[in-house]
Amino acid sequence: MKHTHVSGGRRAPIVTAHARTRMSQRAIRPEILRLAMIFGREVHAANAVFVVVGRREVSEARVDGIDINDLEGIHVVCSRGGDVITVYRDRTLRALHRARRVA
């Protein structure tokens, strides 16, 4: 299974104050963010890097004996440098498709 590291392993990503506020408002724990960064897929769009955990990533992890069902729908928006800008849950990819059109 492919594991994602937006920062390329150079350093742990900085989580902005905005992202921390949104995580709190959306009940997304830091552990969920950490796991999403490991198991999510990277999509480069709109001058940002989206790390997305969808059905495909959940299925691939299940084959490896890892249960990440709680991560499905998590989107982490990072700067090109790897800092976390915001985090949200959306089981569709609507926002991602819009961002790709802008890029």
Sequence and secondary structure as in RCSB ss.txt:
>XXXX:A:sequence
MKHTHVSGGRRAPIVTAHARTRMSQRAIRPEILRLAMIFGREVHAANAVFVVVGRREVSEARVDGIDINDLEGIH
VVCSRGGDVITVYRDRTLRALHRARRVA
>XXXX:A:secstr
     TTTTSS   B HHHHHHHHHTT  HHHHHHHHHHSEEEEETTEEEEE  HHHHHHHHHTT   GGGTTEE
EEE TTS EEEEEE SS HHHHHHHHH 
